[in-house]
Amino acid sequence: MHKRLYSVYYIRSEFWRELSWGDIVPTRARLHDTHAYLKMCMATDLEDVFVQMQGEIWADPSGSTSELVRSKGLGHTSMSVGDVIGDGTRFWAVASEGFTELQ
């Protein structure tokens, strides 16, 4: 399968509860307020990005992953509900089942 480049945004710690519980919904207009850009990821699709962004897969033993996460003001290593994936033109939030495109 053909891989493409995706951008990964994690919920900022101060918005985690509201976004993960659905009290507020991520939008393209507020993405940089509610989320922090974390990294780029080569993947075949959104599900592949999600799998690759689980801590047991992308975290390295040296601790540099934790350093990156902390330097961005984030509190979690594994991608979870409310985090966002972009492909350059479209963005999707991880939902409890699948992904929801941001408006």
N, C-alpha and C positions, 0 to 999 in steps of 0.2 A: 504494500500500500504506500501511496505517496505521503510523505511527511511535509508539514508546513510549519511556519513559525507563529507561535501564539504568545501574547503577553499575559502575565499573571499578576493579578491585583488581590491583595488580602485585605480583609476588613481591619481598619484601624481599631486598636483596643478600646478606645472610648465609644465606638459605635457597635461593638460586637453584640452586645445583648439586644439592642433594638433591631439590628439587621437580622441576626440569626433567629430571633423570635418572630420576625415579620412585622414588628411595630412600624418600621419604616422600610421602604423598598429601594434598593439601589437604582439609580438612574444614571444615564450617560452624563447629564448636566452636572451632577454632584459627585461623580466618581472619584475625583481627586480630593474631595473633602472627606468622603467616608472610607476610602480605600487608599492603600499605599501600593505603588508599583513595586513588585518584588523581583521579577526576572522574566526572561524569555524562555520558551520551551518549544523544542521541536517535537511534533506529535502528529499522529494521523487524524485525530478528531478530538472533540471536547472530552470524551470519556478517557481517551489516552492521556490527555493533559491531567485530568483528575487523578488517574492512577499514578502517573509519574510524580505528582506533587504530594504524595503521601510521604510522611517523614521517614518511614523505614526504607524508602527507595531513594529519595534525593538527599537526605541528611548524611553528612560525612562524619566519620569518627573523630576528625581533628577538631570539630566544634565550629568550623567556619560557617556552617549553615545557621547555627544558633546565633552567631555574631551578626550575620546578615539580617536575620529576622529581628533581633533586638535593635540593630542600627536603624531599622525602618520604623521602630516604635510599635512593632507587632507582638502579639502574645501567643501565636500558634505556628507550628511548623507544617502540619498536614493541612492540605486544602480541605475546606468544609463548607457547609451551607452558608451562603451569603458572599463567599469569595467570588471573584469575577475573572473570566477569561475573555480576551479580545483577539481578533484576527486582523486588526488593522482598520477595519471598517465597521464591524459588528462586535457587540459585547454580550456575554451571557453570564448570569449569576447561577451559581450552583444552587439547585433547589433540593428539597428533601427527596425528590425523585426526578432525576434528569437535570435539565437546565432551562432557564427562562431568559429570553432575550430582553435586554434592557431597552427601554424607550428613550 
